Amino acid sequence: MIFIFSISQKNSIALLSLAVLLGACSLQPKTSLPKVSLPQTWENAPAQSFYGKTQKNWWQNFNQPKLNNLVSIGLQENIDINIAYEKLQASRIETKIAYAANMPEINGTAGYSRNYTSTAGIGDVLRPLLGLDQGGSYLEPKGVSYSNFNTGMFASWELDLWGRYKLMRKVADANRQAFQDDIDAVSLSFEAEICRLYFLWVNLTQMVEVEKKASDILKEIENINNVSYQRGFISQTVLLEQSNQFHKVFMKYQELDNAEQAVRRALSMLVYNRPDALSVNDQNFLPIDYTQITPEPLKIPSVLVKTRPDIRAAEQRLHAASAMVGIARADFYPRITFSGELSIDALTLTEFGWGARNTQFGPTLTLPIFEGGKIARQVELRQSELKSAGLEYKRTVMNAWKETEDALANYNMTRTQYGNAVQMAENAKISTKRVEASYRRGDESKEEFLVSQLANLDSEIELLNLQQRLMENYIRLHVVSGG
């Protein structure tokens, strides 16, 4: 079929098309990301740092098969991770709903009804009209019964004049991507927490062993002092001070042992969703070379903004808020809906057919005339939400900047402290060996030898503490850099 339009009709169609295009383009405000003046490089970056991409499965660099297994299981079993994935799945379903919102709708109906219509009093109305004697007697029917058979089909489709449904799809897409970025952030934090708890478990296990050795040494010193006190070589004050020192170390040993069990249960709960999945039998750890723990390639600030998942999520929510303003503005404009109906109604089945059809087709124009300012207030609300989303994006970027600088500064400080602790531990070992040699030659007493061993164990505890802080700062640095 070929339609022939006059020049005036063509001009009208062109103007209408242009108005539609201009309206669709102008409803969503032009929104750019808030400008944040980021530095070219990090202030606290290590002197020998370099920039590049980081490894996805970064925890595998520790060469700990048990840790690799815990992360793998946890990412599949953890309840919080699974809840996050369900929210992502819900956002994907909402996206499909948004894409289907502007599709034509076709509904079918079919029905049957048995009807009764009363005719009481109808004779008093019809007799004068028919010229009949009103005083005469007559037999008035009491009612009419009949059946109704019907079937039909109704179709409708709204013309997306102002891009309302297109903007709805934009909102759904942006929200879905924001949920995906949220999952990336949750997964990164989850991986980091497993690593932190794992290495804390390792260090606490080693600390418990060291404190147990220290308490055994102090118990031996206490026995020596008891003999010395009985012989009158030392006073009771010295004996009591030594006993108190033993009890303090033993309480510290108990505290560390209790902390190790609590961390083991926390890690078990995080990975397996139950506190008893890990036991003492799982404490067969491989040695960790802390001297090889160095930051992965850093991301320059401008790249960090594009890769950190919480910043990406804030950006997507800003885009969604911008599209919501356009959707609110579209309510000011008319809506055109095309609808059509085909139905068949008959009183008997013999009459039920194409000849009893009813048809209806045409457009419907809906235009808001008065709504008490509700649409304008809705636009103002969406514009306020857009400003809030922009401020939230800026705050997220600035927090990422601060967190990265803090993490770099803490890592650099702990790295230096760890180097000093390693040297102190080495000096303590040398001193203990010297005292032991003197003790073997008879130049030093056994008590002096045991005290030197205590000093060596103290340096080991300090080194273990700094190892844990170094690992935690390394993990933190990885998280704030976006993984």
LUMZA-689168 format. One line per field, with one value per residue (C-alpha): residue number from 0; x, y, z; residue in one letter; chain. Coordinates in Angstrom, 2 decimals, padded with zeros to 5 digits. Example, Ala and Ser with C-alpha at 12.3 -4.5 7.8 and 13.67 -1.06 7.14 Angstrom:
resi [0 / 1];
X [012.30 / 013.67];
Y [-004.50 / -001.06];
Z [007.80 / 007.14];
resn [a / s];
chain [A / A];
REM end
This chain:
resi [0 / 1 / 2 / 3 / 4 / 5 / 6 / 7 / 8 / 9 / 10 / 11 / 12 / 13 / 14 / 15 / 16 / 17 / 18 / 19 / 20 / 21 / 22 / 23 / 24 / 25 / 26 / 27 / 28 / 29 / 30 / 31 / 32 / 33 / 34 / 35 / 36 / 37 / 38 / 39 / 40 / 41 / 42 / 43 / 44 / 45 / 46 / 47 / 48 / 49 / 50 / 51 / 52 / 53 / 54 / 55 / 56 / 57 / 58 / 59 / 60 / 61 / 62 / 63 / 64 / 65 / 66 / 67 / 68 / 69 / 70 / 71 / 72 / 73 / 74 / 75 / 76 / 77 / 78 / 79 / 80 / 81 / 82 / 83 / 84 / 85 / 86 / 87 / 88 / 89 / 90 / 91 / 92 / 93 / 94 / 95 / 96 / 97 / 98 / 99 / 100 / 101 / 102 / 103 / 104 / 105 / 106 / 107 / 108 / 109 / 110 / 111 / 112 / 113 / 114 / 115 / 116 / 117 / 118 / 119 / 120 / 121 / 122 / 123 / 124 / 125 / 126 / 127 / 128 / 129 / 130 / 131 / 132 / 133 / 134 / 135 / 136 / 137 / 138 / 139 / 140 / 141 / 142 / 143 / 144 / 145 / 146 / 147 / 148 / 149 / 150 / 151 / 152 / 153 / 154 / 155 / 156 / 157 / 158 / 159 / 160 / 161 / 162 / 163 / 164 / 165 / 166 / 167 / 168 / 169 / 170 / 171 / 172 / 173 / 174 / 175 / 176 / 177 / 178 / 179 / 180 / 181 / 182 / 183 / 184 / 185 / 186 / 187 / 188 / 189 / 190 / 191 / 192 / 193 / 194 / 195 / 196 / 197 / 198 / 199 / 200 / 201 / 202 / 203 / 204 / 205 / 206 / 207 / 208 / 209 / 210 / 211 / 212 / 213 / 214 / 215 / 216 / 217 / 218 / 219 / 220 / 221 / 222 / 223 / 224 / 225 / 226 / 227 / 228 / 229 / 230 / 231 / 232 / 233 / 234 / 235 / 236 / 237 / 238 / 239 / 240 / 241 / 242 / 243 / 244 / 245 / 246 / 247 / 248 / 249 / 250 / 251 / 252 / 253 / 254 / 255 / 256 / 257 / 258 / 259 / 260 / 261 / 262 / 263 / 264 / 265 / 266 / 267 / 268 / 269 / 270 / 271 / 272 / 273 / 274 / 275 / 276 / 277 / 278 / 279 / 280 / 281 / 282 / 283 / 284 / 285 / 286 / 287 / 288 / 289 / 290 / 291 / 292 / 293 / 294 / 295 / 296 / 297 / 298 / 299 / 300 / 301 / 302 / 303 / 304 / 305 / 306 / 307 / 308 / 309 / 310 / 311 / 312 / 313 / 314 / 315 / 316 / 317 / 318 / 319 / 320 / 321 / 322 / 323 / 324 / 325 / 326 / 327 / 328 / 329 / 330 / 331 / 332 / 333 / 334 / 335 / 336 / 337 / 338 / 339 / 340 / 341 / 342 / 343 / 344 / 345 / 346 / 347 / 348 / 349 / 350 / 351 / 352 / 353 / 354 / 355 / 356 / 357 / 358 / 359 / 360 / 361 / 362 / 363 / 364 / 365 / 366 / 367 / 368 / 369 / 370 / 371 / 372 / 373 / 374 / 375 / 376 / 377 / 378 / 379 / 380 / 381 / 382 / 383 / 384 / 385 / 386 / 387 / 388 / 389 / 390 / 391 / 392 / 393 / 394 / 395 / 396 / 397 / 398 / 399 / 400 / 401 / 402 / 403 / 404 / 405 / 406 / 407 / 408 / 409 / 410 / 411 / 412 / 413 / 414 / 415 / 416 / 417 / 418 / 419 / 420 / 421 / 422 / 423 / 424 / 425 / 426 / 427 / 428 / 429 / 430 / 431 / 432 / 433 / 434 / 435 / 436 / 437 / 438 / 439 / 440 / 441 / 442 / 443 / 444 / 445 / 446 / 447 / 448 / 449 / 450 / 451 / 452 / 453 / 454 / 455 / 456 / 457 / 458 / 459 / 460 / 461 / 462 / 463 / 464 / 465 / 466 / 467 / 468 / 469 / 470 / 471 / 472 / 473 / 474 / 475 / 476 / 477 / 478 / 479 / 480 / 481 / 482];
X [000.00 / 001.41 / 000.43 / 000.53 / 000.83 / 000.38 / 003.14 / 001.41 / 001.00 / 004.66 / 005.65 / 003.44 / 004.94 / 008.47 / 007.76 / 006.20 / 009.22 / 011.60 / 009.68 / 009.80 / 013.55 / 014.25 / 012.02 / 013.67 / 017.14 / 016.40 / 014.58 / 017.65 / 020.06 / 023.59 / 025.51 / 029.28 / 031.28 / 032.20 / 035.74 / 038.20 / 041.79 / 043.82 / 047.63 / 049.76 / 051.49 / 051.05 / 052.78 / 053.72 / 054.57 / 057.70 / 060.86 / 061.14 / 057.44 / 056.14 / 052.70 / 050.76 / 048.09 / 047.66 / 047.07 / 043.43 / 044.02 / 046.49 / 046.42 / 048.12 / 051.35 / 051.68 / 052.21 / 049.83 / 047.69 / 045.51 / 044.76 / 043.98 / 041.52 / 039.84 / 039.31 / 037.95 / 035.47 / 034.49 / 033.60 / 031.14 / 029.76 / 029.71 / 026.18 / 026.92 / 028.49 / 025.49 / 023.09 / 025.01 / 024.75 / 021.01 / 020.65 / 022.55 / 020.24 / 017.24 / 018.68 / 019.09 / 015.43 / 014.45 / 016.43 / 014.44 / 011.22 / 012.32 / 013.06 / 009.63 / 007.74 / 007.27 / 006.40 / 002.88 / 000.40 / -002.13 / -004.74 / -007.45 / -010.79 / -013.53 / -016.68 / -020.21 / -023.01 / -026.64 / -028.68 / -032.15 / -033.76 / -036.88 / -039.85 / -041.94 / -043.83 / -042.87 / -046.56 / -047.60 / -045.07 / -045.84 / -049.69 / -050.07 / -047.43 / -049.27 / -052.73 / -054.12 / -056.81 / -055.09 / -058.01 / -058.19 / -056.70 / -053.46 / -050.84 / -047.45 / -044.32 / -042.27 / -038.82 / -036.60 / -033.82 / -031.05 / -027.46 / -024.40 / -021.38 / -018.34 / -014.72 / -012.26 / -008.75 / -007.40 / -004.06 / -002.35 / 001.00 / 002.25 / 004.36 / 007.59 / 007.43 / 009.73 / 012.06 / 010.52 / 010.92 / 014.37 / 015.39 / 013.84 / 016.09 / 019.09 / 018.22 / 017.88 / 021.19 / 023.01 / 021.58 / 022.50 / 026.08 / 026.20 / 025.18 / 027.92 / 030.44 / 029.10 / 029.73 / 033.30 / 033.80 / 032.25 / 034.34 / 037.54 / 036.83 / 035.88 / 039.12 / 041.09 / 039.36 / 040.07 / 043.75 / 043.90 / 042.32 / 044.45 / 047.75 / 046.52 / 045.77 / 049.28 / 050.91 / 048.84 / 049.68 / 053.37 / 052.94 / 051.25 / 054.23 / 056.69 / 054.77 / 054.55 / 058.35 / 058.67 / 056.37 / 058.34 / 061.61 / 060.17 / 058.90 / 062.42 / 063.85 / 061.27 / 062.43 / 066.02 / 065.03 / 063.15 / 066.31 / 068.32 / 065.76 / 065.86 / 069.66 / 069.38 / 070.98 / 068.01 / 065.32 / 061.64 / 060.95 / 063.04 / 061.32 / 057.84 / 058.75 / 059.97 / 056.76 / 054.65 / 056.57 / 055.85 / 052.13 / 051.99 / 053.60 / 051.37 / 048.26 / 049.57 / 049.96 / 046.35 / 045.10 / 046.94 / 045.68 / 042.12 / 042.60 / 043.96 / 040.85 / 038.56 / 040.29 / 040.09 / 036.35 / 035.90 / 037.72 / 035.72 / 032.48 / 033.50 / 034.37 / 032.12 / 029.27 / 029.89 / 032.47 / 033.72 / 034.86 / 038.51 / 040.38 / 043.83 / 044.66 / 044.49 / 047.40 / 050.02 / 051.11 / 053.80 / 056.56 / 055.99 / 058.83 / 057.85 / 060.90 / 059.31 / 056.04 / 056.17 / 053.31 / 051.98 / 052.19 / 050.42 / 047.67 / 048.09 / 045.26 / 043.48 / 043.42 / 042.32 / 039.13 / 038.23 / 039.12 / 038.04 / 034.63 / 033.01 / 033.87 / 032.51 / 029.29 / 028.94 / 029.39 / 026.66 / 024.26 / 024.98 / 023.98 / 020.83 / 019.88 / 020.35 / 018.01 / 015.44 / 015.26 / 014.38 / 011.67 / 010.13 / 010.21 / 008.46 / 005.32 / 004.79 / 004.22 / 001.32 / 001.24 / -000.19 / -001.44 / -002.67 / -005.29 / -007.47 / -010.18 / -011.88 / -014.73 / -017.62 / -020.85 / -023.86 / -026.98 / -026.85 / -024.15 / -025.79 / -025.33 / -021.73 / -019.52 / -017.77 / -021.03 / -021.38 / -018.01 / -017.26 / -014.11 / -012.45 / -009.12 / -007.58 / -005.12 / -005.67 / -004.01 / -003.43 / -002.30 / -001.85 / -004.00 / -004.05 / -002.29 / -001.56 / 002.15 / 002.91 / 004.93 / 007.02 / 007.78 / 008.71 / 011.19 / 012.65 / 013.03 / 014.87 / 017.13 / 017.97 / 018.78 / 021.01 / 022.96 / 023.30 / 024.60 / 027.18 / 028.33 / 028.44 / 030.65 / 033.02 / 033.16 / 033.90 / 036.80 / 038.25 / 037.95 / 039.74 / 042.54 / 042.89 / 042.65 / 045.35 / 047.75 / 047.09 / 047.66 / 050.91 / 052.17 / 051.29 / 052.90 / 056.11 / 056.33 / 055.64 / 058.11 / 060.84 / 059.85 / 059.87 / 063.42 / 064.49 / 062.67 / 064.45 / 067.80 / 066.84 / 065.77 / 069.06 / 071.01 / 069.03 / 069.90 / 073.59 / 073.50 / 071.74 / 074.32 / 077.13 / 075.57 / 074.95 / 078.60 / 079.65 / 077.21 / 078.65 / 082.12 / 080.89 / 081.34 / 077.60 / 074.97 / 072.01 / 069.70 / 071.63 / 071.38 / 067.61 / 067.15 / 068.96 / 066.58 / 063.64 / 065.07 / 065.36 / 061.74 / 060.64 / 062.30 / 060.51 / 057.14 / 057.90 / 058.90 / 055.67 / 053.62 / 055.30 / 054.88 / 051.13 / 050.99 / 053.04 / 050.70 / 047.59 / 048.94 / 049.87 / 046.35 / 044.81 / 046.90 / 045.63 / 041.99 / 042.11 / 043.79 / 040.75 / 042.25];
Y [000.00 / 003.41 / 006.59 / 009.89 / 013.01 / 016.63 / 019.17 / 020.58 / 017.08 / 016.33 / 019.54 / 018.68 / 015.20 / 016.63 / 019.18 / 016.52 / 014.24 / 017.10 / 017.99 / 014.38 / 014.17 / 017.48 / 016.57 / 013.19 / 014.76 / 017.58 / 015.77 / 014.15 / 016.79 / 016.73 / 015.34 / 015.12 / 013.63 / 016.14 / 017.39 / 016.30 / 017.58 / 014.46 / 014.43 / 012.93 / 010.56 / 009.45 / 011.45 / 008.36 / 006.04 / 003.94 / 005.23 / 002.17 / 001.83 / 001.39 / 001.63 / -001.03 / -003.72 / -005.93 / -009.68 / -010.74 / -013.67 / -011.63 / -013.87 / -016.64 / -014.64 / -015.77 / -019.39 / -020.73 / -023.59 / -023.62 / -019.91 / -020.41 / -023.15 / -021.02 / -018.11 / -020.40 / -022.08 / -018.83 / -017.08 / -019.90 / -020.59 / -017.30 / -016.11 / -012.40 / -013.10 / -015.18 / -012.45 / -009.93 / -012.20 / -012.60 / -008.81 / -008.68 / -011.31 / -009.25 / -006.17 / -008.18 / -009.21 / -005.57 / -004.66 / -007.18 / -005.74 / -002.24 / -003.40 / -005.06 / -002.05 / -000.42 / -003.58 / -003.90 / -005.64 / -008.13 / -009.69 / -012.20 / -012.74 / -015.33 / -015.53 / -016.77 / -015.39 / -016.28 / -013.09 / -012.20 / -008.79 / -007.82 / -006.25 / -005.29 / -002.00 / -001.83 / -002.27 / 000.96 / 002.77 / 001.11 / 001.15 / 004.93 / 004.91 / 002.19 / 003.81 / 000.93 / 001.18 / 001.80 / 000.47 / -002.89 / -006.04 / -007.41 / -010.03 / -008.38 / -010.56 / -010.76 / -010.91 / -012.09 / -014.67 / -014.95 / -016.13 / -014.18 / -015.69 / -013.47 / -013.61 / -010.95 / -009.61 / -006.24 / -004.71 / -001.49 / 000.22 / 003.55 / 005.64 / 006.60 / 010.22 / 011.74 / 008.85 / 007.97 / 004.23 / 004.65 / 006.49 / 003.76 / 001.27 / 003.52 / 003.58 / -000.20 / -000.72 / 001.73 / 000.15 / -003.33 / -002.22 / -000.53 / -003.82 / -005.59 / -003.04 / -003.52 / -007.25 / -006.56 / -004.37 / -006.97 / -009.76 / -007.73 / -006.95 / -010.58 / -011.88 / -009.37 / -010.37 / -014.06 / -013.24 / -011.02 / -013.66 / -016.43 / -014.66 / -013.54 / -017.20 / -018.14 / -015.44 / -016.14 / -019.83 / -018.95 / -016.43 / -019.06 / -021.36 / -018.58 / -017.56 / -021.22 / -021.44 / -018.22 / -019.51 / -022.79 / -020.86 / -018.63 / -021.69 / -023.12 / -019.82 / -019.82 / -023.29 / -022.09 / -019.07 / -021.26 / -023.22 / -019.98 / -018.54 / -021.66 / -021.34 / -017.67 / -016.41 / -014.20 / -012.36 / -013.20 / -009.98 / -011.19 / -014.56 / -012.99 / -010.65 / -013.63 / -015.52 / -012.56 / -012.36 / -016.03 / -015.56 / -012.51 / -014.42 / -017.43 / -015.21 / -013.70 / -017.21 / -018.00 / -014.79 / -015.54 / -019.10 / -017.87 / -015.23 / -017.88 / -020.02 / -016.99 / -016.10 / -019.71 / -019.74 / -016.37 / -017.60 / -020.83 / -018.86 / -016.54 / -019.35 / -022.26 / -020.41 / -022.47 / -021.99 / -025.58 / -026.32 / -025.51 / -027.21 / -027.43 / -030.16 / -027.52 / -025.56 / -027.07 / -023.81 / -023.34 / -020.84 / -017.25 / -015.10 / -011.62 / -010.09 / -010.80 / -009.01 / -005.86 / -003.80 / -004.77 / -002.23 / 000.93 / 002.61 / 006.30 / 008.39 / 008.93 / 005.16 / 004.44 / 006.43 / 004.11 / 000.81 / 001.06 / -000.66 / 001.73 / 004.69 / 002.86 / 002.12 / 005.79 / 006.81 / 004.43 / 005.71 / 009.25 / 008.23 / 006.58 / 009.72 / 011.82 / 009.58 / 009.73 / 013.51 / 012.95 / 010.45 / 012.96 / 015.71 / 013.48 / 013.58 / 017.20 / 016.07 / 014.29 / 010.51 / 008.79 / 005.23 / 003.17 / 000.58 / -001.84 / -004.30 / -007.18 / -008.96 / -011.30 / -011.16 / -013.41 / -014.51 / -018.03 / -020.31 / -020.44 / -016.67 / -016.85 / -016.09 / -013.45 / -011.67 / -010.83 / -009.10 / -005.68 / -003.76 / -000.67 / 000.97 / 004.38 / 006.54 / 008.06 / 011.30 / 011.89 / 015.33 / 016.54 / 019.65 / 020.10 / 017.98 / 020.48 / 020.86 / 017.20 / 016.75 / 019.87 / 018.73 / 015.30 / 016.93 / 018.97 / 015.81 / 014.00 / 017.01 / 017.04 / 013.32 / 014.01 / 016.63 / 014.20 / 011.50 / 013.93 / 014.86 / 011.18 / 010.45 / 013.28 / 012.13 / 008.56 / 009.74 / 011.94 / 009.13 / 006.77 / 009.31 / 009.67 / 005.92 / 005.18 / 007.77 / 006.49 / 002.90 / 003.82 / 005.78 / 002.97 / 000.37 / 002.39 / 002.94 / -000.70 / -001.85 / 000.23 / -000.98 / -004.57 / -004.16 / -002.85 / -005.71 / -008.25 / -006.72 / -006.68 / -010.33 / -011.24 / -009.37 / -011.18 / -014.54 / -013.64 / -012.51 / -015.72 / -017.84 / -015.90 / -016.37 / -020.04 / -020.51 / -018.81 / -020.99 / -024.14 / -023.01 / -022.31 / -018.54 / -017.81 / -019.20 / -021.15 / -018.38 / -015.86 / -018.21 / -018.59 / -014.81 / -014.35 / -016.85 / -014.79 / -011.68 / -013.64 / -014.76 / -011.16 / -010.09 / -012.96 / -011.73 / -008.20 / -009.53 / -011.56 / -008.48 / -006.44 / -009.28 / -009.18 / -005.39 / -005.53 / -008.11 / -006.19 / -002.95 / -004.80 / -006.24 / -002.85 / -001.22 / -003.77 / -003.15 / 000.66 / 000.51 / -001.32 / -004.76];
Z [000.00 / -001.00 / 000.85 / -001.00 / 001.14 / 000.19 / 000.76 / 003.84 / 005.27 / 004.65 / 006.40 / 009.36 / 009.60 / 009.40 / 012.11 / 014.32 / 013.84 / 014.59 / 017.74 / 018.87 / 018.32 / 020.04 / 022.95 / 023.41 / 023.30 / 025.72 / 028.54 / 030.10 / 031.41 / 030.10 / 033.05 / 033.26 / 036.10 / 038.80 / 038.28 / 040.94 / 040.73 / 041.33 / 041.57 / 038.81 / 041.24 / 044.83 / 047.53 / 049.56 / 046.68 / 047.37 / 045.73 / 043.47 / 042.69 / 039.16 / 037.68 / 035.81 / 036.10 / 039.15 / 039.19 / 039.49 / 041.86 / 043.88 / 046.97 / 044.99 / 045.19 / 048.82 / 047.69 / 050.33 / 048.92 / 052.03 / 051.58 / 047.89 / 048.82 / 051.49 / 049.08 / 046.38 / 048.72 / 050.41 / 047.15 / 046.46 / 049.93 / 051.82 / 052.53 / 052.03 / 048.64 / 047.59 / 048.75 / 046.65 / 043.60 / 044.17 / 044.21 / 040.94 / 039.49 / 040.63 / 038.90 / 035.69 / 035.89 / 036.46 / 033.35 / 031.31 / 032.74 / 031.72 / 028.16 / 027.96 / 029.33 / 025.91 / 024.01 / 022.57 / 024.86 / 023.51 / 025.77 / 024.95 / 026.69 / 026.54 / 028.61 / 029.07 / 031.22 / 031.92 / 032.38 / 033.63 / 033.03 / 034.95 / 033.05 / 036.08 / 035.44 / 031.78 / 030.76 / 032.49 / 030.34 / 027.02 / 027.11 / 026.71 / 024.03 / 022.11 / 022.58 / 024.63 / 027.28 / 030.55 / 032.58 / 030.81 / 032.11 / 030.63 / 031.34 / 031.94 / 031.52 / 034.67 / 033.04 / 030.20 / 030.47 / 027.90 / 027.46 / 026.30 / 024.62 / 024.04 / 023.07 / 022.05 / 021.80 / 022.93 / 021.86 / 022.92 / 022.41 / 023.66 / 021.31 / 023.07 / 021.95 / 024.55 / 025.18 / 028.55 / 028.04 / 026.57 / 029.72 / 031.84 / 030.07 / 030.78 / 034.47 / 034.58 / 032.76 / 035.06 / 038.20 / 036.98 / 036.32 / 039.73 / 041.37 / 039.42 / 040.69 / 044.21 / 043.89 / 042.75 / 045.83 / 048.16 / 046.60 / 046.93 / 050.58 / 051.18 / 049.65 / 051.70 / 054.93 / 054.32 / 053.73 / 056.82 / 059.07 / 057.57 / 058.26 / 061.67 / 062.40 / 061.27 / 063.39 / 066.49 / 066.23 / 066.18 / 069.02 / 071.17 / 070.64 / 071.53 / 074.66 / 075.70 / 075.45 / 077.45 / 080.20 / 080.35 / 080.65 / 083.39 / 085.22 / 085.12 / 086.36 / 089.15 / 090.21 / 090.27 / 092.34 / 094.81 / 095.43 / 095.72 / 098.14 / 100.32 / 100.45 / 101.28 / 098.06 / 097.09 / 098.99 / 099.05 / 097.10 / 094.18 / 094.35 / 094.27 / 091.40 / 089.40 / 090.19 / 089.09 / 085.83 / 085.19 / 085.82 / 083.53 / 080.67 / 081.30 / 081.18 / 077.95 / 076.60 / 077.55 / 075.93 / 072.70 / 072.68 / 073.14 / 070.41 / 068.03 / 068.57 / 068.04 / 064.77 / 063.60 / 064.28 / 062.55 / 059.45 / 059.48 / 059.75 / 056.94 / 054.55 / 055.55 / 057.32 / 060.46 / 063.25 / 063.55 / 059.99 / 060.81 / 063.64 / 065.20 / 062.68 / 059.93 / 061.41 / 059.09 / 057.46 / 054.88 / 055.76 / 054.62 / 053.29 / 054.45 / 052.82 / 049.44 / 050.26 / 048.17 / 046.73 / 043.35 / 040.51 / 041.57 / 039.60 / 038.90 / 040.40 / 037.07 / 036.46 / 040.03 / 039.39 / 036.52 / 038.18 / 041.82 / 042.04 / 044.52 / 042.26 / 039.22 / 041.13 / 042.15 / 038.51 / 037.34 / 040.00 / 038.80 / 035.26 / 036.60 / 038.56 / 035.42 / 033.44 / 036.24 / 035.77 / 032.12 / 033.05 / 035.47 / 032.84 / 030.32 / 032.47 / 031.37 / 027.78 / 026.11 / 025.77 / 022.71 / 022.95 / 020.02 / 020.95 / 019.08 / 020.03 / 018.26 / 020.03 / 019.19 / 021.26 / 020.63 / 022.50 / 021.12 / 019.86 / 016.44 / 016.13 / 017.44 / 014.45 / 012.36 / 011.72 / 015.43 / 015.61 / 017.09 / 016.23 / 017.55 / 016.69 / 017.20 / 019.10 / 022.53 / 023.57 / 027.28 / 028.38 / 031.97 / 032.49 / 036.24 / 038.85 / 041.61 / 040.79 / 041.47 / 038.28 / 038.91 / 042.46 / 041.12 / 038.73 / 041.58 / 043.65 / 040.84 / 040.29 / 043.98 / 043.81 / 040.79 / 042.76 / 045.66 / 043.31 / 041.96 / 045.45 / 046.44 / 043.42 / 044.35 / 047.98 / 046.89 / 044.71 / 047.45 / 050.01 / 047.61 / 047.26 / 051.04 / 051.69 / 049.13 / 050.55 / 054.09 / 053.01 / 051.25 / 054.26 / 056.68 / 054.46 / 054.09 / 057.86 / 058.69 / 056.06 / 057.71 / 061.18 / 059.96 / 058.67 / 062.09 / 063.84 / 061.65 / 062.62 / 066.30 / 066.14 / 064.47 / 067.16 / 069.87 / 068.32 / 068.19 / 071.80 / 072.88 / 071.08 / 072.78 / 076.23 / 075.49 / 074.55 / 077.78 / 079.71 / 078.12 / 079.17 / 082.70 / 082.46 / 082.69 / 085.02 / 083.76 / 084.89 / 082.78 / 079.82 / 080.31 / 080.62 / 077.30 / 075.76 / 077.07 / 075.40 / 072.17 / 072.46 / 073.11 / 069.87 / 068.08 / 069.41 / 068.23 / 064.83 / 064.57 / 065.48 / 062.77 / 060.27 / 060.89 / 060.60 / 057.41 / 055.91 / 056.94 / 055.42 / 052.24 / 052.00 / 052.78 / 050.06 / 047.56 / 048.53 / 048.39 / 044.99 / 043.62 / 043.15];
resn [m / i / f / i / f / s / i / s / q / k / n / s / i / a / l / l / s / l / a / v / l / l / g / a / c / s / l / q / p / k / t / s / l / p / k / v / s / l / p / q / t / w / e / n / a / p / a / q / s / f / y / g / k / t / q / k / n / w / w / q / n / f / n / q / p / k / l / n / n / l / v / s / i / g / l / q / e / n / i / d / i / n / i / a / y / e / k / l / q / a / s / r / i / e / t / k / i / a / y / a / a / n / m / p / e / i / n / g / t / a / g / y / s / r / n / y / t / s / t / a / g / i / g / d / v / l / r / p / l / l / g / l / d / q / g / g / s / y / l / e / p / k / g / v / s / y / s / n / f / n / t / g / m / f / a / s / w / e / l / d / l / w / g / r / y / k / l / m / r / k / v / a / d / a / n / r / q / a / f / q / d / d / i / d / a / v / s / l / s / f / e / a / e / i / c / r / l / y / f / l / w / v / n / l / t / q / m / v / e / v / e / k / k / a / s / d / i / l / k / e / i / e / n / i / n / n / v / s / y / q / r / g / f / i / s / q / t / v / l / l / e / q / s / n / q / f / h / k / v / f / m / k / y / q / e / l / d / n / a / e / q / a / v / r / r / a / l / s / m / l / v / y / n / r / p / d / a / l / s / v / n / d / q / n / f / l / p / i / d / y / t / q / i / t / p / e / p / l / k / i / p / s / v / l / v / k / t / r / p / d / i / r / a / a / e / q / r / l / h / a / a / s / a / m / v / g / i / a / r / a / d / f / y / p / r / i / t / f / s / g / e / l / s / i / d / a / l / t / l / t / e / f / g / w / g / a / r / n / t / q / f / g / p / t / l / t / l / p / i / f / e / g / g / k / i / a / r / q / v / e / l / r / q / s / e / l / k / s / a / g / l / e / y / k / r / t / v / m / n / a / w / k / e / t / e / d / a / l / a / n / y / n / m / t / r / t / q / y / g / n / a / v / q / m / a / e / n / a / k / i / s / t / k / r / v / e / a / s / y / r / r / g / d / e / s / k / e / e / f / l / v / s / q / l / a / n / l / d / s / e / i / e / l / l / n / l / q / q / r / l / m / e / n / y / i / r / l / h / v / v / s / g / g];
chain [A / A / A / A / A / A / A / A / A / A / A / A / A / A / A / A / A / A / A / A / A / A / A / A / A / A / A / A / A / A / A / A / A / A / A / A / A / A / A / A / A / A / A / A / A / A / A / A / A / A / A / A / A / A / A / A / A / A / A / A / A / A / A / A / A / A / A / A / A / A / A / A / A / A / A / A / A / A / A / A / A / A / A / A / A / A / A / A / A / A / A / A / A / A / A / A / A / A / A / A / A / A / A / A / A / A / A / A / A / A / A / A / A / A / A / A / A / A / A / A / A / A / A / A / A / A / A / A / A / A / A / A / A / A / A / A / A / A / A / A / A / A / A / A / A / A / A / A / A / A / A / A / A / A / A / A / A / A / A / A / A / A / A / A / A / A / A / A / A / A / A / A / A / A / A / A / A / A / A / A / A / A / A / A / A / A / A / A / A / A / A / A / A / A / A / A / A / A / A / A / A / A / A / A / A / A / A / A / A / A / A / A / A / A / A / A / A / A / A / A / A / A / A / A / A / A / A / A / A / A / A / A / A / A / A / A / A / A / A / A / A / A / A / A / A / A / A / A / A / A / A / A / A / A / A / A / A / A / A / A / A / A / A / A / A / A / A / A / A / A / A / A / A / A / A / A / A / A / A / A / A / A / A / A / A / A / A / A / A / A / A / A / A / A / A / A / A / A / A / A / A / A / A / A / A / A / A / A / A / A / A / A / A / A / A / A / A / A / A / A / A / A / A / A / A / A / A / A / A / A / A / A / A / A / A / A / A / A / A / A / A / A / A / A / A / A / A / A / A / A / A / A / A / A / A / A / A / A / A / A / A / A / A / A / A / A / A / A / A / A / A / A / A / A / A / A / A / A / A / A / A / A / A / A / A / A / A / A / A / A / A / A / A / A / A / A / A / A / A / A / A / A / A / A / A / A / A / A / A / A / A / A / A / A / A / A / A / A / A / A / A / A / A / A / A / A / A / A / A / A / A / A / A / A / A / A / A / A / A / A / A / A / A / A / A / A / A / A / A / A / A / A / A / A / A / A / A / A / A / A / A / A / A / A / A / A / A / A / A / A / A / A / A / A / A / A / A / A / A / A / A / A / A];
REM end
